[in-house]
Amino acid sequence: MSKSMNVKSLSVSLVLLMAGISAASAQAGPTMQEKMACRSDAEALCAEHIGPPQEMNACLRENKAKLSVPCRKVVEARGG
């Protein structure tokens, strides 16, 4: 293999690795900071969905226009 082929292979591998890390991060549960940013919004707008993460996330996305700025940023960062 030539040196340029090795560099291209390494570059492609790094891009795929970073994409995988980003996808894994997006699917991970919320951090404590994210929970705190959305706590009051979740209680006020989505109290019936406290517990099941998928239901809570869907409720927050549906109510995005009503969310506080910090919570809206969390929802948007997680694909909502």
C-alpha positions as CSV (number, residue, x, y, z in Angstrom):
1,M,0.0,0.0,0.0
2,S,1.2,3.5,-0.7
3,K,1.6,6.2,1.9
4,S,-1.3,8.2,0.4
5,M,-3.6,5.2,0.5
6,N,-2.7,4.6,4.2
7,V,-3.5,8.3,5.0
8,K,-6.8,8.0,3.1
9,S,-7.7,4.8,4.9
10,L,-6.8,6.4,8.3
11,S,-8.9,9.5,7.5
12,V,-11.9,7.4,6.5
13,S,-11.6,5.3,9.7
14,L,-11.4,8.4,11.9
15,V,-14.5,9.9,10.3
16,L,-16.4,6.7,10.8
17,L,-15.2,6.4,14.4
18,M,-16.3,10.0,15.2
19,A,-19.7,9.4,13.6
20,G,-20.1,6.3,15.7
21,I,-19.2,8.2,18.9
22,S,-21.6,11.0,18.0
23,A,-24.4,8.5,17.4
24,A,-23.6,6.7,20.7
25,S,-23.6,10.0,22.6
26,A,-27.0,11.0,21.1
27,Q,-28.5,7.7,22.2
28,A,-27.1,7.8,25.7
29,G,-29.3,8.9,28.5
30,P,-29.5,12.6,29.6
31,T,-26.7,14.0,31.8
32,M,-27.4,15.5,35.1
33,Q,-27.0,19.0,33.6
34,E,-29.5,18.2,30.9
35,K,-32.0,16.8,33.5
36,M,-31.6,19.9,35.6
37,A,-32.1,22.2,32.5
38,C,-35.4,20.5,31.7
39,R,-36.7,19.6,35.1
40,S,-39.2,22.4,35.6
41,D,-40.4,22.1,31.9
42,A,-40.8,18.4,32.3
43,E,-42.9,18.8,35.5
44,A,-45.0,21.6,34.1
45,L,-45.6,20.3,30.5
46,C,-45.0,16.5,30.6
47,A,-45.7,15.3,34.2
48,E,-47.7,12.3,32.9
49,H,-44.6,11.1,31.1
50,I,-42.1,11.3,33.9
51,G,-40.3,7.9,34.0
52,P,-40.3,6.5,30.4
53,P,-37.5,8.3,28.6
54,Q,-38.9,7.9,25.1
55,E,-42.3,9.3,26.2
56,M,-40.7,12.2,28.0
57,N,-38.5,13.0,25.0
58,A,-41.5,12.9,22.7
59,C,-43.5,15.2,25.0
60,L,-40.6,17.7,25.3
61,R,-40.2,17.8,21.5
62,E,-44.0,18.3,21.0
63,N,-43.8,21.2,23.5
64,K,-40.6,22.7,22.2
65,A,-42.1,26.2,21.6
66,K,-43.1,26.3,25.2
67,L,-39.7,25.2,26.7
68,S,-37.3,27.3,28.6
69,V,-34.2,28.3,26.5
70,P,-31.8,25.9,28.4
71,C,-34.2,23.0,27.9
72,R,-34.9,23.8,24.3
73,K,-31.1,23.7,23.7
74,V,-31.0,20.3,25.2
75,V,-33.9,19.0,23.1
76,E,-32.4,20.5,19.9
77,A,-28.9,19.0,20.7
78,R,-30.6,15.6,21.1
79,G,-32.3,15.8,17.7
80,G,-35.6,17.4,18.6
